[in-house]
Amino acid sequence: MRLEVKKTISDGCNTKFLLLMNRLLQSAIQIEMPPHIRGKQTRNRVVSEKLWIWAEKMIKLSYFCSSKNQKFKLTMETIQVRDKKFVVSIPKEKIKARVAEVAAKISEELKGEKPLFLSVLNGAFIFAADLLRGITIPCEITFVRLASYSGVASTGKVTQILGLDTSLEGRTVVIVEDIIDSGLTMQKLLASLEIYKPAKVIIAALLVKPEKLKVALNIHHCCFKIPNDFILGYGLDYDGEGRNLPNIYTVTE
């Protein structure tokens, strides 16, 4: 029996994991095949029932039998925004759980303080809202807007559009950012904050692309490290659309 992955898109897992799972499925034999995939075309070649149960729990699994071989097919949600197609890379359940973990860590680290959360518009507004709901210490929030994106690529040109109107002097500031790509936007923001004389500045980012960083940054809290792909959803957009999507999606074409 040959198991063939027709489409592999992660449910919050990376490509290496999917390839490993495929190899396991290719090699797992010796145990009776579950009845729902047993048939004349299998030629008594069998896969581990436990492995199949595990795979079905980890991802959305569909399968079909042909006259020549047994094929294994993964199905994932695909959406289209403007001229591009996207697939789920981080599901909403995983986002919710991870944001709650980061909120708990920040609450513990800043116990006894009253931090000011500074949300970077527009992309971080959903992340900031969910993060603040998990903060258990007194806090405040304000907003700043910087721009460095056009379409699916960072322009590298950072322009401050909306400034601060809250005093930061002597305060602990937590910058809430949706994604750190080149790091130029964050570097510009940190430089702008110096004139306000905060006691300390902490960075909390939903997503970080380590391969794209052009400057050294001390990122205190990061929910997810991702490869250099364009993503959408959970506050992030493609030319203004897609911010309302509950999952995080990766562009496919």
Salt bridges, closest charged atoms under 4 A:
GLU4 OE1 - ARG2 NE 4.00
GLU4 OE2 - LYS6 NZ 3.12
GLU32 OE2 - ARG38 NH2 2.38
GLU101 OE1 - ARG98 NH1 2.84
GLU108 OE1 - LYS111 NZ 3.25
GLU109 OE1 - HIS221 NE2 3.00
GLU113 OE2 - LYS200 NZ 3.23
ASP130 OD1 - ARG133 NH2 2.43
GLU140 OE2 - LYS114 NZ 3.37
GLU140 OE1 - ARG171 NH1 3.45
ASP181 OD2 - LYS209 NZ 3.68
ASP237 OD1 - ARG243 NH2 3.05
GLU241 OE2 - ARG82 NH2 3.50
